[in-house]
Amino acid sequence: MGAIDVEGLRKTYGSVRAVDGLSFSVEAGEVFALLGPNGAGKTTTVEILEGHRSRDDGAVSVLGFDPQTGGRAYRERIGIVLQEAALDEEFSVRELARLYAGFFPAPRPVDEVIELVGLTEKADARIGTLSGGQRRRADLALGLIGDPELLYLDEPTTGFDPSARRAAWDMLEGLRGLGKTILLTTHYMDEAEHLADRVAVIAAGQLVALGSPDELAERQMASTTMIAFVVPEAHGALALPALRGEVRRDGEKVEVRTAAATDDLHELTEWALAHGTELGSLRLARPSLEQVYLDVVGQAERERTGV
């Protein structure tokens, strides 16, 4: 049994199927990213797992509990970090952490948690004086104070600048080292690719892809590979050979998105040899997680609408 097991989960609102037969599992100690466009059913799914919303059908087990009936015994073993949290701005970070620690039977030491999220220097600062990134760290401290086995993270770095995001990633990787199970939702594909052991992509309440970022990229590479190169300026006017893939040319830069990489690469190298030119900066690239995501979500939408 995993830390989270979901089988045939369904939830409807009137005529809208928000979650439609969703099944997946999350192993203990895993960082698992739940991805999908707005309206895909991510929020409803996570709220059901947290115990904040009832389901219509299906089986759900989280840490051995049914979240719908787990009550306090379940809530004491999880931590939740919402995308936006209304923290009392008159409390200091340490005061608020101490307050939340009192809600749990075996909390982590307050100062240890504050250090873990990088707020030691701001421990006695009032919440109202913190920057956006520091507030987000305070949110995380409150999610960790109960020493949860499972942490729900909703869009943890929304609004962060690039350096703050990298610092947050380092911090979250440190949680992996503590053996925590993390369920992450994010709209940043690079974040999921960097942090997650596995990702699940859902669209219209259904699972459309599941696996590690590498596995998903490799599966997509079987149908779509990117060939990129530069044509020297002296040969820029030459027409490229007929290729099976989609060609995008911007001056000297050329990209070919193809399901027949071997054939197209053969045509290109023969063309280059025949014209005495080099395919500069030639590279064969697997799809990024973002490209995989766009492809599988787009395909799911086309199948749903028949367009």
C-alpha positions as CSV (number, residue, x, y, z in Angstrom):
1,M,0.0,0.0,0.0
2,G,1.3,3.4,-0.9
3,A,1.2,6.6,1.1
4,I,-1.7,7.6,-1.2
5,D,-3.9,5.2,-3.2
6,V,-6.7,6.5,-5.4
7,E,-8.9,4.2,-7.4
8,G,-11.8,5.2,-9.6
9,L,-12.3,8.6,-8.0
10,R,-15.3,10.6,-9.1
11,K,-16.8,13.9,-8.2
12,T,-19.5,15.9,-10.1
13,Y,-21.0,19.3,-9.6
14,G,-24.4,19.3,-11.4
15,S,-23.7,18.2,-14.9
16,V,-19.9,18.8,-14.7
17,R,-17.6,15.8,-14.0
18,A,-14.8,17.5,-12.2
19,V,-13.1,14.2,-11.5
20,D,-13.9,11.3,-13.7
21,G,-12.6,7.8,-12.7
22,L,-9.1,9.0,-11.6
23,S,-6.7,6.4,-10.3
24,F,-3.1,6.7,-9.2
25,S,-0.8,6.0,-6.2
26,V,2.0,7.8,-4.4
27,E,4.8,5.9,-2.7
28,A,6.1,6.8,0.8
29,G,9.0,9.3,0.6
30,E,8.1,10.3,-3.0
31,V,7.7,13.8,-4.4
32,F,4.7,13.5,-6.7
33,A,3.5,16.3,-8.9
34,L,-0.1,16.6,-10.0
35,L,-0.3,18.6,-13.2
36,G,-3.1,19.9,-15.4
37,P,-4.7,22.9,-16.9
38,N,-7.2,25.1,-15.0
39,G,-10.4,23.2,-14.5
40,A,-8.8,19.8,-14.9
41,G,-9.8,18.6,-11.5
42,K,-6.6,19.1,-9.6
43,T,-8.0,21.2,-6.8
44,T,-11.0,19.0,-6.3
45,T,-8.8,15.9,-6.2
46,V,-6.4,17.4,-3.6
47,E,-9.2,18.7,-1.5
48,I,-10.7,15.2,-1.4
49,L,-7.3,13.8,-0.4
50,E,-7.0,16.4,2.3
51,G,-10.4,15.5,3.7
52,H,-11.9,18.9,2.9
53,R,-14.3,17.6,0.3
54,S,-16.4,14.5,-0.1
55,R,-16.3,12.2,-3.1
56,D,-19.1,10.7,-5.1
57,D,-17.5,7.4,-5.9
58,G,-14.2,5.6,-5.8
59,A,-11.8,4.5,-3.1
60,V,-9.2,6.7,-1.4
61,S,-6.6,5.7,1.2
62,V,-4.1,8.2,2.5
63,L,-1.6,7.0,5.2
64,G,-4.1,4.1,5.8
65,F,-7.0,6.5,6.4
66,D,-10.1,7.4,4.4
67,P,-9.7,11.2,4.5
68,Q,-13.4,11.6,4.5
69,T,-13.7,9.9,7.9
70,G,-10.1,10.0,9.2
71,G,-10.8,13.0,11.5
72,R,-8.2,14.4,13.8
73,A,-6.0,11.2,13.8
74,Y,-5.6,11.7,10.0
75,R,-5.1,15.5,10.2
76,E,-2.3,15.2,12.8
77,R,-0.2,13.2,10.2
78,I,-0.5,15.6,7.3
79,G,0.7,19.2,6.5
80,I,-1.0,21.5,4.1
81,V,0.5,24.6,2.4
82,L,-2.1,26.5,0.5
83,Q,-1.4,28.7,-2.5
84,E,-2.6,31.7,-0.4
85,A,-2.8,31.7,3.3
86,A,-4.2,34.5,5.5
87,L,-1.6,34.7,8.3
88,D,-2.2,37.1,11.2
89,E,0.2,39.9,10.4
90,E,0.6,40.9,14.1
91,F,2.3,37.7,15.1
92,S,6.0,37.1,14.7
93,V,7.1,34.0,12.8
94,R,8.2,32.3,16.1
95,E,4.9,33.2,17.8
96,L,2.8,31.8,15.0
97,A,4.9,28.6,14.8
98,R,4.5,28.1,18.5
99,L,0.8,28.6,18.2
100,Y,0.4,26.0,15.5
101,A,2.8,23.6,17.3
102,G,0.2,23.4,20.1
103,F,-2.3,21.8,17.7
104,F,-0.1,18.7,17.3
105,P,0.8,15.9,19.7
106,A,4.5,15.7,18.7
107,P,5.5,18.8,16.8
108,R,9.0,19.5,15.5
109,P,11.0,22.0,17.6
110,V,9.9,25.6,16.6
111,D,13.4,27.0,16.1
112,E,14.5,23.9,14.1
113,V,11.6,24.4,11.7
114,I,12.3,28.1,11.3
115,E,15.9,27.3,10.5
116,L,14.8,24.6,8.0
117,V,12.7,27.1,6.0
118,G,15.5,29.8,6.1
119,L,13.8,32.3,8.4
120,T,16.1,32.3,11.4
121,E,17.1,35.9,10.9
122,K,13.4,36.8,10.7
123,A,12.1,34.6,13.5
124,D,11.0,37.6,15.6
125,A,9.8,39.7,12.7
126,R,6.1,40.3,12.4
127,I,4.4,38.5,9.5
128,G,3.3,41.9,8.2
129,T,6.9,43.0,7.6
130,L,7.9,40.0,5.6
131,S,8.4,39.9,1.8
132,G,6.3,37.7,-0.4
133,G,9.0,35.0,-0.5
134,Q,9.5,35.2,3.2
135,R,5.7,34.8,3.8
136,R,5.7,31.7,1.6
137,R,8.5,30.3,3.8
138,A,6.4,31.1,6.8
139,D,3.5,29.2,5.2
140,L,5.8,26.2,4.8
141,A,7.0,26.4,8.4
142,L,3.4,26.1,9.6
143,G,2.9,23.1,7.2
144,L,5.9,21.4,8.7
145,I,5.5,22.3,12.4
146,G,3.4,19.2,13.1
147,D,6.2,16.9,11.6
148,P,3.8,15.5,9.0
149,E,4.4,12.3,7.2
150,L,2.7,13.8,4.1
151,L,2.9,17.4,2.9
152,Y,0.5,18.9,0.4
153,L,2.1,21.8,-1.5
154,D,-0.2,24.0,-3.6
155,E,1.8,26.2,-6.1
156,P,4.7,26.7,-3.6
157,T,6.6,29.2,-5.7
158,T,3.9,31.3,-7.4
159,G,5.1,34.9,-7.6
160,F,8.8,34.1,-6.7
161,D,11.6,35.7,-8.7
162,P,14.1,33.2,-10.3
163,S,16.6,33.3,-7.4
164,A,13.9,32.8,-4.8
165,R,12.4,29.9,-6.7
166,R,15.8,28.2,-6.8
167,A,16.2,28.7,-3.1
168,A,12.8,27.2,-2.5
169,W,13.7,24.2,-4.6
170,D,16.8,23.6,-2.5
171,M,14.6,23.8,0.6
172,L,12.1,21.3,-0.8
173,E,14.8,18.9,-1.8
174,G,15.9,19.0,1.8
175,L,12.5,17.8,2.8
176,R,13.0,14.8,0.5
177,G,16.1,14.0,2.6
178,L,13.9,14.0,5.7
179,G,11.8,11.2,4.2
180,K,8.7,13.2,3.7
181,T,6.1,12.3,1.1
182,I,5.1,15.4,-0.9
183,L,2.2,15.9,-3.2
184,L,2.9,19.0,-5.3
185,T,0.7,21.0,-7.6
186,T,2.3,23.5,-9.9
187,H,1.9,25.3,-13.2
188,Y,5.7,25.5,-13.6
189,M,6.8,22.5,-15.7
190,D,10.5,23.2,-14.9
191,E,9.6,23.0,-11.2
192,A,7.9,19.6,-11.6
193,E,10.8,18.4,-13.8
194,H,13.3,19.5,-11.2
195,L,11.6,18.3,-8.0
196,A,9.2,15.4,-8.8
197,D,10.1,11.7,-8.8
198,R,6.9,11.1,-10.8
199,V,4.2,13.3,-12.3
200,A,0.6,12.7,-13.1
201,V,-1.1,14.8,-15.8
202,I,-4.9,15.1,-15.7
203,A,-7.3,16.7,-18.1
204,A,-11.1,16.9,-17.8
205,G,-10.8,14.9,-14.6
206,Q,-9.0,12.0,-16.2
207,L,-5.4,10.7,-16.0
208,V,-3.7,11.3,-19.4
209,A,0.0,10.6,-18.4
210,L,1.8,9.1,-15.5
211,G,5.5,8.5,-14.9
212,S,8.8,10.1,-14.1
213,P,9.8,13.2,-16.1
214,D,12.4,11.1,-17.9
215,E,10.0,8.3,-18.7
216,L,7.4,10.7,-20.1
217,A,10.0,12.4,-22.2
218,E,11.3,9.1,-23.5
219,R,7.8,7.9,-24.5
220,Q,7.2,11.2,-26.3
221,M,10.5,11.0,-28.0
222,A,9.4,7.8,-29.7
223,S,6.8,10.0,-31.6
224,T,8.4,13.4,-31.5
225,T,12.1,14.3,-31.5
226,M,13.6,17.8,-32.0
227,I,16.6,18.1,-34.4
228,A,18.2,21.5,-34.2
229,F,21.1,23.0,-36.1
230,V,22.5,26.2,-37.7
231,V,23.1,26.6,-41.4
232,P,26.1,28.8,-42.2
233,E,25.3,32.2,-43.6
234,A,27.0,31.4,-46.9
235,H,24.5,28.6,-47.5
236,G,21.5,30.3,-45.9
237,A,19.7,30.7,-49.3
238,L,19.8,26.9,-50.0
239,A,16.5,25.1,-49.8
240,L,16.5,22.3,-47.2
241,P,15.7,18.8,-48.4
242,A,12.2,17.4,-48.1
243,L,11.8,16.1,-44.6
244,R,9.0,14.1,-42.9
245,G,9.0,16.4,-39.8
246,E,7.8,19.9,-39.3
247,V,10.5,22.4,-40.1
248,R,10.8,25.8,-38.5
249,R,13.5,28.1,-39.9
250,D,14.5,31.5,-38.4
251,G,17.4,32.8,-40.4
252,E,20.3,30.5,-39.8
253,K,18.6,28.5,-37.0
254,V,16.6,25.5,-38.0
255,E,14.4,23.2,-35.9
256,V,12.8,20.0,-37.1
257,R,10.1,18.4,-35.0
258,T,9.8,14.8,-36.3
259,A,8.5,11.3,-35.6
260,A,11.1,10.0,-38.1
261,A,14.3,11.3,-36.6
262,T,16.6,8.7,-38.2
263,D,15.2,9.3,-41.7
264,D,15.3,13.1,-41.4
265,L,18.7,13.2,-39.9
266,H,20.0,11.0,-42.7
267,E,18.4,13.4,-45.3
268,L,20.0,16.4,-43.6
269,T,23.5,15.0,-43.4
270,E,23.4,13.9,-47.0
271,W,22.2,17.3,-48.0
272,A,25.0,19.0,-46.0
273,L,27.6,16.7,-47.5
274,A,26.3,17.3,-51.0
275,H,26.6,21.1,-50.5
276,G,29.8,21.1,-48.6
277,T,28.4,22.7,-45.5
278,E,28.3,21.9,-41.8
279,L,25.1,21.5,-39.7
280,G,26.4,23.8,-37.0
281,S,25.5,23.2,-33.3
282,L,23.7,20.0,-34.4
283,R,21.8,18.4,-31.6
284,L,19.1,15.8,-31.1
285,A,16.9,16.7,-28.2
286,R,14.2,14.8,-26.3
287,P,11.0,16.7,-25.5
288,S,10.9,18.8,-22.4
289,L,8.3,18.0,-19.7
290,E,6.5,21.2,-20.9
291,Q,6.3,19.9,-24.4
292,V,5.1,16.5,-23.2
293,Y,2.5,18.2,-21.0
294,L,1.2,20.4,-23.9
295,D,1.1,17.4,-26.3
296,V,-0.8,15.0,-23.9
297,V,-3.2,17.7,-22.7
298,G,-3.8,18.9,-26.3
299,Q,-4.5,15.3,-27.5
300,A,-6.9,14.7,-24.6
301,E,-8.8,17.9,-25.5
302,R,-9.0,16.9,-29.1
303,E,-10.3,13.5,-28.2
304,R,-12.9,15.0,-25.8
305,T,-14.2,17.6,-28.3
306,G,-13.7,15.5,-31.5
307,V,-11.9,18.5,-33.1
